[in-house]
Amino acid sequence: MYLLTSDTSTNGRILGAIYQYLPAQPRLNLLTTPVRIYDSRPGNNPATGPKTPLVGPVTRSNIDATLNGSGVPAGAAGILANVTVVNTVGSGNLVAYKNGAAQPLASTINWFGNGQVLANTTVIALDANGRFAVSIGASSQTDVFVDVIGYLL
């Protein structure tokens, strides 16, 4: 808030005030411990979604960030997550993005050979139902798991 006065002396009169209203910004809320919300590997929790490697080109959509007691509430705008690829085949990249949105050009994680284990922390936007998607490019294969670290509300 800025105050306007009629003069610069210490006895000036207040003529009015100018307020600047800013739109609400998402606030990061960190979890006490990370929670795994997706794992494409058979036999690993949570037991939802396809339990097979991603073989490109493919998109897995409707991955629910609120699963497995993640603590991500309804209405969250996005998540802070650690995305890990394992059992990679060939070279490729994975993109994590808002469910229902056009796939962005920027990758979330890249790999350059067989059998790599790589992780990257990123922010993933969520749709109104708390869901996101992952895609990999042609001629590549990997398993992926996602651990939530926090959420934006």
C-alpha positions, 0 to 999 in steps of 0.5 A, a space after each residue: 500500500 502506498 500513502 499519498 500526502 499533501 506535502 512532505 512534512 511530518 504533519 502531512 495529510 493523508 489524501 488516499 491510498 493506492 492498493 495493488 491487488 495481485 492474482 493468487 499464486 500457487 504455493 508449494 507445500 512439501 510432504 514430510 516424506 516422498 510418496 510413490 504414486 506411479 510405477 510401471 514395473 510389475 510387482 511394485 506399488 501402487 498397483 494401479 495403471 498398466 504394469 508394463 514398460 513404456 514402449 515408444 511411441 506411447 502415452 500413459 494418461 490419467 495417472 492420478 497424483 492423489 493415489 497411495 495416500 500421497 497427500 495431494 489434495 483435490 484442486 492442486 495445480 501441480 506436483 513437485 515430483 521425482 521422475 525415475 526411468 529404469 530398464 532403459 532400452 536404446 536412447 530416448 526421452 520421457 515427457 511428464 505433463 498435464 493430462 489432456 494438454 498438448 505434449 510439450 517439446 521439452 523433455 523431463 528426462 533423457 537416456 542414452 543407452 541400455 540399462 540406465 537408471 536416471 532420475 530428475 526432479 520436476 514440476 508437473 501440472 495437473 488437470 482438474 482431477 489431479 491427473 497427469 500423463 507421461 510420453 516417450 518417443 519412438 524407438 525407445 523403451 523404459 519403466 518409470 516411477 514417480 514419487 511426489 515430494 510436494 504439491 502446488 495449491 
